[in-house]
Amino acid sequence: MGAGFSSIESFILTAQVQQANLFGNGQSLALQAQVSGLRQLLSLRFFEPYFLDSQISLASDLYDQLFIYPDFAQHTRGGSLTFGYPITYPPYLRASLTYSGTYDKVEVGNTSTLFGTASTISLFQTLPLRNLFTAGFTSSIRPTLTLDTRDNRLFATSGVFVQGSAELATPVLGSQLEFIRYRLSGSFYYPLSGGDGTSQGFVIKLNTQALLITSPSSAGVPIFARSFLGGILDLRGFRLRTVGPRLPLNASLDPNSPPIENGAIIGGNLSYYQNLELEFPIIDKVGIRGVVFTDAGNAWNLEQVYCNAARGGTYDVTDPCFHGLSSLLRLRTSYGFGIRWFSPLGPLRFEWGFPFEPLPFEETNVFEFTIGNFF
């Protein structure tokens, strides 16, 4: 059991019960509950490393989770079943296939939580954003290929972790929502000193992720599947989920109503970000390390219906219309520094980010702290 606090989720309460060797067969069973100012999660996970005495692994998950974002809340119930197989041994290269079945519900306004009622701004009730709120059952399959040569999965100092996947949700599988999502991510670690897995020297780290999601449905990609960047988990120096395309809409259906301040954030179908860091020791004996970094990335809207709804007044980096290479070159960039403490409670991150070219409505610096590794 544990408790904590972060600038992203405010308070955090966690509880977990796990049996790592169920019935002496090497299987694991874990029940986890987590509550914070941003999410509620209840999950049950079963893992079989040698399914039917083979090299195939089996993982089964059941979960009920609620995410409370600034503009809407997403409630997801469902589960997944994953089969994995090591292509090379030691298992540096691994293939897996996941089936997921979930029911997603999106709410604006008031949302019931364990601690009462949370309010979200109902900007997304304004037309033409109604199609973004397509909710229903999603049934999908996702093949994944993973290359992992890290020297340590928790505190890597050398090696690479590269993963690519393609997720297909289709009526053929009984899905009410249709989309295909491609994701490619990579983390690279290069030690400037040490690098033997025990040394705590200077380490250069690079983290990248690209995502593309499209839908053949006229309603487009639902809002909970779109990409929102910003915050200590991807683009530091920007507030959580504030980076990406914005629509200049009025505050209500009345054409004489004032415009929504700074536009409505709709998320992107396409996104990319990268994080380049230099991590170095400060007080090694107690696990205190420093970091300097620079981040870059953005999210872009590919759906013409929202481009057509734009009526000007946006900045180039928040344009809801996609213009090919010229749009891809419009990246949000930042730099900063931080302190990391690998404490007995887990890794703590305290980081200050500074946008290189903040927009008039953005802050010139953002301080955030959280519990957990970055990459």
C-alpha positions in Angstrom: 0.0 0.0 0.0 1.2 3.5 -0.7 0.3 7.2 -0.9 1.9 10.0 -2.7 1.4 13.3 -4.5 2.3 14.7 -7.9 1.7 17.9 -9.9 -0.1 15.8 -12.5 -2.5 13.7 -10.4 -2.5 15.5 -7.1 -2.9 12.8 -4.4 -2.2 9.2 -5.3 -3.4 6.2 -3.3 -2.3 2.7 -4.4 -2.8 -0.9 -3.1 -1.6 -4.1 -4.6 -1.7 -7.8 -3.7 0.5 -10.1 -5.8 1.4 -13.8 -5.7 4.5 -14.2 -7.8 4.6 -18.1 -7.8 0.9 -19.1 -7.9 0.5 -22.7 -6.6 4.2 -23.2 -7.2 3.9 -23.2 -11.0 5.7 -20.0 -11.7 2.5 -18.1 -12.6 1.7 -14.8 -11.1 -1.6 -13.2 -10.1 -2.0 -9.5 -9.1 -4.8 -7.4 -7.9 -4.2 -3.6 -8.1 -6.2 -0.5 -7.1 -5.2 3.1 -7.7 -6.9 6.3 -7.0 -5.7 9.9 -7.8 -7.0 13.3 -8.8 -6.8 12.2 -12.4 -7.8 8.5 -12.5 -9.3 5.5 -10.8 -8.1 2.0 -11.6 -9.0 -1.5 -10.6 -7.2 -4.3 -12.4 -6.7 -8.1 -12.1 -3.7 -9.6 -14.0 -2.7 -13.2 -14.5 0.6 -14.2 -16.2 1.7 -17.6 -17.3 5.3 -17.6 -18.6 5.2 -21.0 -20.2 1.8 -21.6 -21.6 1.2 -25.4 -22.0 4.8 -26.0 -21.1 6.0 -24.1 -24.2 8.0 -20.9 -24.9 4.7 -19.0 -25.4 3.7 -16.7 -22.6 0.1 -15.8 -21.7 -1.1 -12.7 -20.0 -4.8 -11.9 -19.1 -6.0 -8.6 -17.8 -9.4 -7.3 -16.5 -9.8 -3.7 -15.6 -12.1 -0.8 -14.8 -10.6 2.6 -15.1 -11.7 6.2 -15.1 -9.5 9.1 -16.4 -10.6 12.6 -15.6 -9.1 15.1 -18.1 -9.5 18.9 -18.1 -12.2 18.8 -20.9 -13.8 15.3 -20.5 -13.8 12.1 -18.6 -13.2 8.6 -20.0 -14.6 5.5 -18.3 -13.2 2.2 -19.7 -14.2 -1.4 -18.7 -12.8 -4.5 -20.4 -10.0 -6.8 -20.7 -7.2 -8.2 -22.9 -5.5 -11.5 -23.7 -1.9 -11.5 -24.8 0.3 -14.3 -26.2 4.0 -13.7 -26.5 6.9 -15.6 -28.0 10.7 -15.1 -27.9 12.1 -15.0 -31.5 15.7 -14.9 -30.4 17.2 -16.3 -27.2 18.2 -14.7 -24.9 14.8 -13.1 -25.6 16.1 -9.8 -27.0 13.5 -9.9 -29.8 10.0 -10.9 -28.9 6.6 -11.0 -30.8 3.2 -10.8 -29.2 -0.5 -10.8 -30.2 -3.1 -9.0 -28.0 -6.8 -9.2 -28.2 -8.7 -6.4 -26.4 -12.4 -5.9 -25.7 -13.4 -2.7 -24.0 -16.4 -0.5 -23.5 -15.6 3.2 -23.4 -17.9 6.0 -22.2 -17.0 9.7 -22.6 -18.6 12.3 -20.3 -18.5 16.1 -20.1 -19.7 18.2 -17.2 -20.0 16.3 -13.9 -18.5 12.9 -13.4 -19.0 10.7 -10.3 -15.9 9.5 -8.5 -15.0 7.7 -5.3 -14.6 11.0 -3.6 -17.7 12.8 -4.9 -18.2 14.7 -8.1 -15.5 16.0 -10.4 -16.3 18.8 -12.9 -14.9 19.0 -16.4 -15.3 22.0 -18.8 -18.0 21.2 -21.3 -16.4 23.0 -24.3 -16.6 19.8 -26.3 -20.4 20.0 -26.4 -20.0 22.8 -28.9 -20.5 21.9 -32.5 -18.8 20.5 -34.6 -17.1 18.4 -32.0 -20.1 16.2 -31.4 -18.6 13.4 -33.6 -15.6 13.2 -31.3 -17.7 11.7 -28.6 -18.5 8.4 -30.3 -18.6 5.8 -27.4 -19.2 2.1 -27.5 -17.6 -1.3 -27.6 -14.1 -1.7 -29.1 -12.9 -5.1 -30.2 -9.3 -5.1 -31.5 -6.2 -7.2 -32.2 -2.7 -5.8 -31.9 0.5 -7.6 -33.1 3.6 -6.2 -31.5 7.3 -6.6 -32.1 9.8 -5.7 -29.3 13.6 -5.5 -29.3 15.1 -5.1 -25.8 18.8 -5.1 -25.1 18.8 -2.8 -21.9 21.1 -3.7 -19.2 18.5 -3.0 -16.6 14.7 -2.6 -17.2 14.2 -0.2 -14.3 17.4 1.9 -14.4 18.9 1.4 -17.8 22.4 2.8 -18.6 23.0 1.1 -21.9 21.1 -0.7 -24.6 17.9 -0.1 -26.6 14.2 -0.7 -26.3 12.3 -0.5 -29.6 8.7 -1.5 -30.0 6.3 -1.3 -33.0 2.6 -2.3 -33.1 -0.5 -2.0 -35.3 -3.9 -2.2 -33.6 -7.0 -3.0 -35.7 -10.6 -2.4 -34.4 -13.1 -3.7 -36.9 -16.8 -4.8 -37.1 -15.4 -8.2 -38.2 -14.3 -8.7 -34.6 -17.6 -7.3 -33.3 -16.3 -3.8 -32.7 -18.7 -0.8 -32.8 -15.8 1.6 -33.2 -13.5 1.4 -36.2 -9.9 2.4 -36.4 -6.3 1.3 -37.1 -3.5 2.6 -34.9 0.2 2.4 -35.6 2.7 3.1 -32.9 6.5 3.1 -33.0 8.6 3.9 -30.0 12.2 3.6 -29.1 14.5 4.3 -26.1 18.2 4.4 -26.5 20.8 4.6 -23.7 24.5 5.4 -24.1 26.9 5.5 -21.0 29.6 8.2 -21.1 31.2 6.5 -18.1 30.7 3.1 -16.5 27.8 1.4 -18.3 28.4 -2.0 -16.6 24.9 -2.0 -15.1 26.2 -1.1 -11.6 28.1 2.1 -12.3 26.2 5.4 -11.9 28.0 7.6 -14.4 26.9 10.0 -17.1 24.2 8.6 -19.4 22.8 10.0 -22.6 19.2 9.0 -23.2 17.0 9.4 -26.2 13.3 8.5 -26.2 11.0 8.8 -29.3 7.5 7.9 -30.2 5.4 8.3 -33.3 1.6 7.4 -33.5 -0.9 7.4 -36.4 -4.5 6.5 -36.0 -7.2 6.7 -38.7 -10.8 5.5 -39.1 -13.0 4.7 -42.1 -16.0 5.8 -40.1 -17.6 9.1 -41.0 -17.6 10.0 -37.3 -13.8 9.8 -37.4 -11.5 8.8 -34.6 -13.2 9.1 -31.1 -11.7 11.7 -28.8 -10.3 9.1 -26.2 -8.2 7.5 -29.0 -6.7 10.8 -30.2 -3.3 12.0 -29.1 -2.8 14.8 -26.6 0.7 15.9 -25.8 2.2 18.1 -23.1 3.4 17.5 -19.5 6.1 15.6 -17.7 5.3 12.3 -19.5 6.2 13.6 -23.0 6.7 17.3 -23.7 8.0 19.1 -20.6 7.6 22.8 -20.4 4.0 22.6 -21.5 0.9 21.9 -19.4 -0.7 18.5 -19.4 -2.4 17.7 -22.7 -2.3 21.2 -24.1 -0.1 20.6 -27.2 -1.8 19.9 -30.5 -4.4 21.3 -32.9 -7.0 23.7 -31.7 -10.4 24.8 -33.2 -11.4 28.4 -33.0 -15.1 27.8 -31.9 -17.6 30.0 -30.2 -18.5 29.3 -26.5 -22.1 28.3 -27.5 -24.2 27.6 -30.6 -25.2 31.3 -30.6 -23.2 32.8 -33.5 -23.0 36.0 -31.4 -21.4 34.3 -28.4 -17.7 35.0 -27.7 -15.0 32.6 -29.0 -13.5 30.0 -26.8 -10.4 31.4 -25.3 -7.3 30.1 -27.2 -9.5 27.5 -29.1 -10.7 24.1 -28.2 -8.0 21.3 -28.0 -9.2 18.4 -30.2 -6.1 16.1 -30.1 -4.4 14.7 -33.1 -4.5 11.6 -35.4 -0.8 11.9 -35.9 1.8 12.7 -33.2 5.5 12.6 -32.6 7.7 13.5 -29.7 11.3 13.0 -28.6 13.2 13.5 -25.4 17.0 13.9 -25.3 18.6 13.8 -21.8 21.9 13.8 -20.1 21.6 12.2 -16.7 24.5 12.6 -14.2 25.3 11.8 -10.6 24.9 14.3 -7.8 25.0 12.2 -4.6 25.3 8.6 -5.8 25.2 7.1 -2.3 21.6 8.2 -1.7 20.5 7.8 -5.3 20.3 11.5 -6.2 20.9 12.3 -9.9 20.5 15.3 -12.1 19.3 15.7 -15.6 19.3 18.3 -18.4 17.0 17.8 -21.4 15.5 19.1 -24.5 12.1 17.9 -25.9 10.4 18.3 -29.3 7.1 17.2 -30.7 3.6 18.0 -31.8 0.2 16.4 -32.7 -1.6 17.0 -36.0 -5.3 16.6 -37.1 -5.8 14.7 -40.4 -9.6 14.7 -40.5 -10.9 17.2 -43.0 -14.2 17.8 -41.2 -12.4 19.6 -38.4 -10.1 21.5 -40.7 -13.2 22.8 -42.5 -14.7 23.9 -39.2 -11.7 26.1 -38.5 -12.4 29.8 -39.1 -8.9 31.3 -38.7 -7.3 32.8 -35.7 -5.0 29.9 -34.9 -1.2 29.7 -34.8 0.8 27.6 -37.2 1.7 25.1 -34.5 -1.9 24.7 -33.5 -3.4 24.7 -37.0 -6.2 22.1 -37.2 -5.5 21.7 -41.0 -2.7 19.4 -42.1 -0.4 20.7 -44.8 2.1 17.8 -45.2 5.8 18.3 -44.7 5.3 22.0 -43.7 3.1 20.9 -40.8 5.5 18.1 -39.7 8.2 20.7 -39.4 6.1 22.8 -36.9 7.3 21.2 -33.7 7.0 22.5 -30.2 10.3 22.5 -28.4 11.6 23.0 -24.9 14.6 22.6 -22.6 15.1 22.2 -18.9 16.7 20.5 -16.0 15.7 18.3 -13.1 16.6 16.3 -10.1 15.8 12.6 -9.7 15.9 10.7 -6.4 15.8 6.9 -6.5 14.3 6.8 -3.0 13.0 3.8 -1.0 9.5 4.8 -2.1 10.4 4.7 -5.8 11.9 7.1 -8.3 10.9 10.7 -7.7 11.2 13.3 -10.5 11.4 17.1 -10.1 11.7 18.9 -13.4 11.6 22.4 -14.7 10.7 22.9 -18.4 11.0 26.0 -20.5 9.4 26.3 -24.0 11.7 27.8 -26.6 8.9 29.7 -28.3 5.8 29.8 -25.9 2.6 31.1 -27.4 1.1 34.2 -25.8 -1.3 32.2 -23.7 1.4 29.7 -22.5 3.6 29.9 -19.5 7.3 30.6 -19.9 8.3 27.8 -17.5 6.5 24.8 -15.9 7.6 22.9 -12.8 6.3 19.4 -12.4 7.0 16.4 -10.1 5.8 12.9 -10.1 6.6 9.3 -9.0 8.0 6.8 -11.5 10.5 6.4 -14.2 10.3 8.4 -17.5 11.7 5.9 -19.9 
